[in-house]
Amino acid sequence: MDTPLRWKKLCAIWVGMYPVNIASSWLITMLPWWGDVTIPVRSAIVVTFVAPLMTFIMMPALTRLLAPWLRRRRAHVKSERCLLAALDAIADASPRDCVRE
């Protein structure tokens, strides 16, 4: 199997990070003392909870869930390249003067 493409990794991280960020932001703002905490301390507290949550819970679950999409098999890549080449050949063979602008 191939390693996942970087943009697919980015999408998977975003899909995992967005709900964690929304939930943690919502929960944290409910704390009555949160407004008195300085920004560096706030950041340290948030990272202390969000980083392990993402590392040990969210990303392993998403990786298993998205595995078929993240990791393509070499045979699929080869057939996709053949299909792309065939479609390019068809596009190059079609007359360009029929295209409306």
N, C-alpha and C positions, 0 to 999 in steps of 0.2 A: 504494500500500500504506500501511496505517496503521503508526504507530510502535507498538512492543510495549507492552503494558500494564505498569505498574510491578510488579505482583505476579508477572508472568511473568519479568521481568528478575531479580527477587529469586530466583525458583526456579532460573533458569539459573545465576546466580552461586553459589547454594548447591550445586547439583549439581557445579559445577566446583571450588568451594573445598573441599568435604568430602574428596574423595580426595587433593587436594594437601596439605591439612592433616594427614591421617592419615599419608601417606607421608613428609612432611617431619619430622613429630614422631618417627616411628619411626626414620628415618635419623639424625636429630640425636642422639637418646638413645644411639645406638651409639657416638658419639664419646667416647673416654675422658676428654678434657679438658673436656667440656661443663659438668660440675658446678662447675668452678672459675670459670666466666665469670659476671660480674654480670648481673643481669636486664636493665638497659638495653642492654648490649652484645649479649646474647642476642637481644633483640627486634630490634635493628638488623641482626644477621646474618640472622635468619629473614626479615625483611621484604625485605632485599636480594636474597634468592633467590626468595621466594614471589611478590612483586609482579610481577617481569618474567615469571615462569613463567605466572602467571594472565593477564597483559596480552597477551603475545605468542604464547602457545601454547594455553593451555586455553580462554580465552574466544572467540578466533576459531574454534577447532574446534567448540566448543559452539554458537556462533551459527549456523554453517553447518548443523550437525546438527539443531538445533531450529528452523530458520528457518520451516518450515511452521506450526509451533505458535506461534512468537513473533509472526509477522506475518500477521494475517488480512486477506483482501481485503475491500474495501468491499461487494462483492456478497454475500459470505458473511455479513457483519454485518447487512445488510438482511434476508436470508432468515432469519437467526437471530432477529431482532427480530419478524418476521412470525410465525414459529413460536411464539415466546414469547407473543405477543399471542393467538394462537389457543388455546394451552394454557391461558392465563389465562381466556379466555372460556369454555372448557369447564369449568374448575374452578369458575367463578362460577355457571354454569348448573346444576351438580349439586346435589342436595339435601343440606343439611348435617345433617339429622337422622338420616341413615343411618350416620354416622361413629360407630364404637365408641370408647369412652373407656377 
